[in-house]
């Protein structure tokens, strides 16, 4: 449990840095840039994020397989997997950046995205910079598996938190000085490059017995991860449909003003989702280790306790969002036109998304996803189509409701898959979760009493 506790502490720090940044920056963006310019920044940020899908799930597959190989002493195979993924992802990222540059120079992308408040030169440069910014996490994610295998994942999370804080400070300074989005995009790229360098250097020190060589491994090593990665690949696609797809759909139907309203509502709800991600990210490496050790009982206890905790806390958060959401948004941003009901809908959408993540964590950590990737992708695609169709008639609330229903359907199916993997029933799962929470509460009481 010591490893899980360290993961949780580091995750709290890293997630807090993200959440505080989001809360603080929204009113600053609005006051410094105005609603239209900020809305177009959100649209520009959404487009390159799709390029992160070029990972095709390989980073997650590598993290699991690399950790299992190191745990079982298969060091040569681990080195080959790491080197092959590192090398081929680098080439793919460079090729995608080049393709984006050619597309922007050839097609009227600016007109398609309705970014009329941005100059043509600035638009092209910002889009390229944000492309690089979106692709750099593929390189960073490659090395995260080393931290997991070395039982030092909290160090990776702490580094992530440090860089988020630097991004927050840098963005604040630029916004206060009324700098254009070009400067902000350039700053974010520079900070992410620094993060990549630090993660690389630290990773080499964690496992000195392994040679982390860019030239190690072959295409065979890389392609061996593709069947596993294909399952993980559906989840970033689904997330893109939720995040970027929703943003682009609302921009197409309602313009930048509607995008800002959507973003504000979702920011409130997604505070809970990001906080609950602390549980998912902390459990993931521990569950992979337990799987390698064939400790199925420990896996069930960890997942069940996290799921029940998220369910109870999420219910309270949703009630609070309905009652106080409109007031909180008005105080936070000055946008008094957003009703608490609308904020509450997106709060429930975020809670159901969090429950779906925790229902998924055992299949995710073991790379035994089965049909879950297909189910997730279909659920999010249908949600996007329904919300896109209903938006002109029912407004932004229809978007939240559509994705809420899709999340619920996926949660039920993902839990069923976890029960099969853990060889337990719903009642066993709930009982295990209650025991886990009672034991945790007793341990905390004993520690602090």
C-alpha positions in Angstrom: 0.0 0.0 0.0 3.0 2.3 0.4 3.3 2.6 -3.4 -0.3 3.5 -3.7 0.0 6.1 -1.0 3.0 7.7 -2.7 1.1 7.7 -6.0 -1.9 9.3 -4.4 0.1 12.1 -2.8 2.0 12.9 -6.0 -1.2 12.7 -8.0 -2.9 15.2 -5.7 -0.1 17.7 -6.3 -0.1 17.2 -10.0 -3.9 17.3 -10.4 -4.2 20.3 -8.1 -1.7 22.2 -10.3 -3.9 21.5 -13.3 -7.2 22.3 -11.6 -6.0 25.5 -10.0 -4.6 26.6 -13.4 -7.9 26.0 -15.1 -9.9 27.9 -12.5 -7.5 30.8 -12.4 -6.9 31.2 -16.1 -10.5 31.2 -17.5 -11.4 34.7 -16.1 -8.0 36.0 -17.0 -8.4 34.8 -20.6 -11.8 36.4 -20.8 -10.6 39.8 -19.3 -7.4 39.9 -21.3 -8.4 38.5 -24.7 -12.2 38.9 -24.7 -14.8 36.2 -25.4 -14.3 36.0 -29.2 -10.4 35.8 -29.3 -10.4 33.4 -26.4 -13.1 31.2 -28.1 -10.9 31.0 -31.2 -7.9 30.0 -29.1 -10.0 27.1 -27.7 -10.9 26.1 -31.3 -7.3 26.3 -32.4 -6.2 24.3 -29.4 -8.8 21.6 -30.2 -7.7 20.8 -33.7 -4.0 19.8 -33.1 -5.1 17.7 -30.2 -6.4 15.1 -32.7 -2.9 14.5 -33.8 -2.1 12.9 -30.4 -4.1 10.0 -31.7 -1.1 9.1 -33.8 0.1 7.3 -30.7 -2.4 4.5 -31.6 -2.4 3.3 -28.0 1.3 2.3 -28.2 2.4 4.3 -25.1 -0.1 2.6 -22.8 0.7 -0.8 -24.3 4.4 -0.1 -23.8 4.0 1.0 -20.2 2.2 -2.2 -19.2 4.5 -4.6 -21.1 7.7 -2.8 -20.1 6.7 -2.9 -16.4 5.7 -6.6 -16.6 9.0 -7.4 -18.4 11.1 -5.6 -15.8 9.1 -7.2 -12.9 9.8 -10.6 -14.4 13.5 -9.9 -15.2 13.2 -9.8 -19.0 15.5 -6.8 -19.3 16.7 -7.3 -22.9 13.1 -7.5 -24.2 12.2 -4.4 -22.2 15.1 -2.5 -23.7 14.1 -3.4 -27.2 10.5 -2.4 -26.7 11.4 1.0 -25.3 14.0 1.8 -28.0 11.7 0.7 -30.9 8.7 2.8 -29.6 10.9 5.8 -28.9 12.4 5.8 -32.4 9.3 5.1 -34.5 7.1 7.6 -32.5 9.7 10.3 -33.2 9.6 9.7 -36.9 5.8 9.7 -36.9 5.6 13.0 -35.0 8.0 14.7 -37.4 6.0 13.4 -40.4 2.7 14.6 -38.9 4.1 18.1 -38.2 5.2 18.4 -41.8 1.8 17.3 -43.1 0.0 19.9 -40.9 2.3 22.6 -42.3 1.5 21.5 -45.9 -2.3 21.4 -45.1 -2.3 24.9 -43.6 -0.4 26.3 -46.6 -2.6 24.5 -49.2 -6.2 24.6 -47.8 -8.3 27.5 -46.4 -8.2 26.0 -42.9 -8.7 29.4 -41.2 -11.9 29.9 -43.1 -13.2 26.5 -42.2 -12.6 27.1 -38.5 -14.1 30.6 -38.6 -11.0 32.1 -37.0 -11.6 35.6 -38.4 -10.2 37.5 -35.3 -6.8 36.0 -35.9 -4.4 37.3 -38.6 -3.5 34.8 -41.3 0.2 34.6 -40.4 -0.5 34.3 -36.7 -3.1 31.6 -37.4 -0.6 29.4 -39.4 2.2 29.8 -36.8 0.0 29.2 -33.8 -1.5 26.0 -35.4 2.0 24.6 -36.1 3.2 25.4 -32.6 0.2 23.8 -31.0 0.7 20.8 -33.3 4.2 20.4 -31.8 2.8 21.0 -28.3 0.2 18.2 -28.8 2.7 15.7 -30.2 5.4 16.1 -27.5 3.4 14.2 -24.9 3.8 11.1 -27.1 7.6 11.2 -26.4 7.1 12.0 -22.7 4.6 9.2 -22.3 7.1 6.7 -23.7 9.3 7.3 -20.7 6.6 7.2 -18.1 6.7 3.3 -18.3 10.3 3.5 -17.0 9.1 5.3 -13.8 6.4 2.7 -13.3 8.8 -0.2 -13.7 11.2 1.4 -11.3 8.4 1.9 -8.7 9.1 5.6 -9.0 5.9 6.8 -10.7 5.4 9.5 -8.0 8.6 11.2 -9.4 7.0 11.4 -12.8 3.8 12.8 -11.4 5.8 15.4 -9.4 7.6 16.5 -12.5 4.3 16.8 -14.3 3.0 19.0 -11.5 6.1 21.2 -11.6 5.7 21.8 -15.3 1.9 22.6 -15.0 2.8 25.2 -12.4 5.4 26.7 -14.8 2.8 26.8 -17.6 0.4 28.5 -15.2 2.9 31.2 -14.2 4.0 31.8 -17.8 0.5 32.0 -19.2 -0.5 34.4 -16.4 2.4 36.7 -17.2 1.7 36.8 -20.9 -2.0 37.4 -20.4 -1.4 40.2 -18.0 0.9 41.8 -20.5 -1.8 41.5 -23.2 0.5 39.3 -25.3 -1.1 37.6 -28.4 -1.8 33.9 -28.7 1.4 33.4 -30.8 3.6 34.2 -27.8 1.6 31.9 -25.5 1.8 29.0 -28.0 5.6 29.4 -28.3 6.0 29.5 -24.5 4.0 26.3 -24.1 6.1 24.5 -26.6 9.4 25.6 -25.0 8.2 24.4 -21.5 7.1 21.0 -22.9 10.5 20.5 -24.6 12.2 21.2 -21.2 9.8 18.7 -19.6 10.8 16.0 -22.1 14.5 16.6 -21.5 14.1 16.3 -17.7 12.0 13.2 -17.9 14.5 11.5 -20.2 17.5 12.3 -18.0 15.7 11.2 -14.8 14.5 8.0 -16.4 18.1 6.9 -17.3 19.0 7.3 -13.6 16.2 5.1 -12.4 17.1 1.9 -14.2 20.9 2.1 -14.6 21.1 -1.6 -15.5 19.0 -1.0 -18.6 20.5 0.6 -21.7 17.9 3.1 -23.0 19.0 3.4 -26.6 17.2 5.3 -29.3 18.5 2.7 -31.8 17.5 -0.4 -29.8 14.8 -2.7 -31.0 13.3 -3.3 -34.4 10.0 -2.9 -36.3 9.1 -6.3 -35.0 9.3 -5.1 -31.4 7.2 -2.1 -32.3 4.6 -4.0 -34.3 4.3 -6.6 -31.5 2.6 -3.8 -29.4 0.2 -2.8 -32.1 -2.5 -5.5 -31.3 -2.5 -4.4 -27.7 -2.2 -0.7 -28.6 -5.2 -1.0 -31.0 -7.4 -1.6 -27.9 -6.0 1.5 -26.1 -6.3 3.5 -29.3 -10.1 3.7 -29.1 -10.0 5.6 -25.9 -8.0 8.7 -27.1 -10.3 8.7 -30.1 -13.3 8.7 -27.8 -11.8 11.4 -25.6 -11.2 13.5 -28.7 -14.9 13.1 -29.6 -15.8 14.2 -26.1 -13.4 17.1 -25.9 -12.3 18.4 -29.3 -15.3 17.0 -31.2 -17.8 18.7 -28.8 -15.9 22.0 -29.1 -15.8 21.9 -32.9 -19.5 20.9 -33.1 -20.6 23.7 -30.9 -18.4 26.2 -32.7 -19.9 25.1 -36.0 -23.5 25.6 -34.8 -23.1 28.5 -32.3 -19.8 30.2 -32.9 -17.0 31.2 -30.5 -19.4 32.6 -27.9 -21.2 29.3 -27.5 -17.8 27.5 -27.3 -16.8 29.7 -24.3 -20.2 28.9 -22.6 -19.6 25.2 -23.2 -16.0 25.5 -21.9 -17.0 27.2 -18.7 -19.8 24.7 -17.9 -17.5 21.8 -18.6 -14.6 23.3 -16.6 -16.8 23.2 -13.4 -17.8 19.6 -14.0 -14.4 18.4 -15.1 -12.8 19.6 -11.9 -14.4 16.5 -10.4 -13.3 14.3 -13.3 -9.7 15.5 -13.0 -9.7 15.0 -9.2 -11.1 11.5 -9.6 -8.3 10.8 -12.2 -6.0 10.8 -9.2 -7.5 7.4 -8.3 -7.1 6.0 -11.8 -3.5 7.1 -12.3 -2.5 6.0 -8.8 -4.2 2.6 -9.2 -2.9 1.8 -12.7 0.8 1.0 -11.9 -0.2 -0.8 -8.7 -2.7 -3.0 -10.5 -0.2 -3.9 -13.2 2.3 -5.0 -10.6 -0.4 -7.0 -8.8 -1.4 -8.6 -12.1 2.3 -9.6 -12.7 2.3 -11.2 -9.2 -1.1 -12.9 -9.8 -2.6 -11.1 -6.8 -6.2 -11.0 -7.9 -7.7 -10.3 -4.5 -5.6 -7.1 -4.1 -6.7 -6.0 -7.5 -10.4 -6.4 -6.6 -10.0 -4.5 -3.3 -8.2 -1.6 -4.9 -10.7 -1.1 -7.8 -13.8 -1.6 -5.8 -12.8 0.8 -3.1 -11.9 3.5 -5.6 -15.2 3.0 -7.5 -17.4 3.3 -4.5 -15.5 6.4 -3.2 -15.9 8.1 -6.6 -19.7 7.2 -6.6 -20.4 8.7 -3.2 -18.3 11.8 -3.6 -19.6 12.3 -7.2 -23.2 12.3 -6.0 -22.5 15.1 -3.5 -20.6 17.1 -6.1 -23.5 16.8 -8.6 -26.0 18.0 -6.0 -23.7 21.0 -5.1 -23.3 21.9 -8.8 -27.1 22.0 -9.4 -27.7 24.2 -6.3 -24.7 26.5 -6.5 -23.3 26.1 -10.0 -24.8 29.3 -11.5 -23.7 31.4 -8.5 -20.2 30.0 -8.6 -19.8 30.6 -12.4 -21.0 34.2 -12.0 -18.5 34.9 -9.2 -15.8 33.1 -11.1 -16.2 34.6 -14.6 -18.9 37.2 -14.4 -21.1 35.3 -16.8 -24.4 35.5 -15.1 -26.3 34.0 -18.0 -25.3 30.4 -17.2 -27.9 28.6 -15.1 -27.1 26.2 -12.3 -29.1 23.5 -14.0 -26.8 23.6 -17.0 -23.7 23.4 -14.8 -25.3 20.5 -12.9 -25.8 18.6 -16.1 -22.2 18.8 -17.0 -21.2 17.9 -13.5 -23.2 14.6 -13.7 -21.6 14.0 -17.2 -18.2 14.4 -15.6 -19.1 12.1 -12.7 -20.4 9.3 -15.0 -17.2 9.7 -17.1 -15.1 9.2 -13.9 -17.1 6.1 -12.9 -16.5 4.7 -16.4 -12.7 5.3 -16.0 -12.6 3.4 -12.7 -14.8 0.6 -14.1 -12.2 0.3 -16.8 -9.0 0.4 -14.7 -8.4 -3.3 -14.2 -8.8 -4.2 -17.9 -6.6 -1.1 -18.7 -3.8 -2.1 -16.3 -3.7 -5.7 -17.5 -4.0 -4.9 -21.3 -7.0 -7.3 -21.4 -9.5 -4.9 -22.8 -11.6 -7.3 -24.9 -14.5 -5.5 -26.7 -14.4 -2.5 -24.4 -12.5 -0.2 -26.9 -15.2 -0.8 -29.5 -18.0 -0.2 -27.0 -16.4 3.0 -25.7 -15.9 4.4 -29.2 -19.4 3.6 -30.3 -20.8 5.2 -27.1 -18.9 8.5 -27.6 -19.6 8.6 -31.4 -23.3 8.2 -30.9 -23.2 10.8 -28.1 -21.5 13.3 -30.4 -24.0 12.6 -33.2 -27.0 13.0 -30.9 -25.6 16.2 -29.3 -24.7 17.7 -32.7 -28.2 17.0 -34.0 -30.0 18.3 -30.9 -27.9 21.4 -30.2 -29.8 23.7 -32.6 -33.1 22.8 -30.9 -32.2 22.2 -27.2 -29.0 24.2 -26.8 -25.8 23.3 -24.9 -27.7 21.2 -22.3 -28.4 18.6 -25.0 -24.6 18.1 -25.4 -24.2 17.3 -21.7 -27.2 14.9 -21.5 -26.1 13.0 -24.7 -22.6 12.3 -23.3 -24.0 11.5 -19.8 -26.1 8.7 -21.2 -23.2 7.4 -23.3 -21.0 7.3 -20.2 -23.6 5.4 -18.2 -23.9 2.7 -20.8 -20.1 2.3 -21.0 -19.8 2.1 -17.2 -22.2 -0.8 -16.9 -20.4 -2.8 -19.7 -16.9 -2.0 -18.3 -17.8 -3.1 -14.8 -19.1 -6.4 -16.2 -15.7 -6.9 -18.0 -13.9 -6.2 -14.7 -16.0 -8.8 -12.9 -15.1 -11.4 -15.5 -11.4 -10.5 -15.1 -11.5 -10.6 -11.3 -13.9 -13.6 -11.2 -16.3 -11.9 -8.8 -20.0 -10.9 -8.8 -21.5 -7.4 -8.3 -22.2 -8.2 -4.6 -18.6 -9.5 -4.0 -17.3 -6.3 -5.7 -19.5 -4.0 -3.5 -18.6 -5.9 -0.3 -14.9 -5.7 -1.2 -15.2 -2.0 -1.9 -16.9 -1.3 1.5 -14.3 -3.4 3.3 -11.5 -1.5 1.5 -13.0 1.9 2.5 -13.5 0.8 6.1 -10.0 -0.4 6.4 -8.6 2.8 4.8 -10.7 5.0 7.1 -9.6 3.0 10.2 -6.0 3.3 9.1 -6.3 7.0 8.7 -8.1 7.4 12.0 -5.3 5.4 13.8 -2.6 7.4 12.1 -4.0 10.8 13.0 -5.7 10.1 16.3 
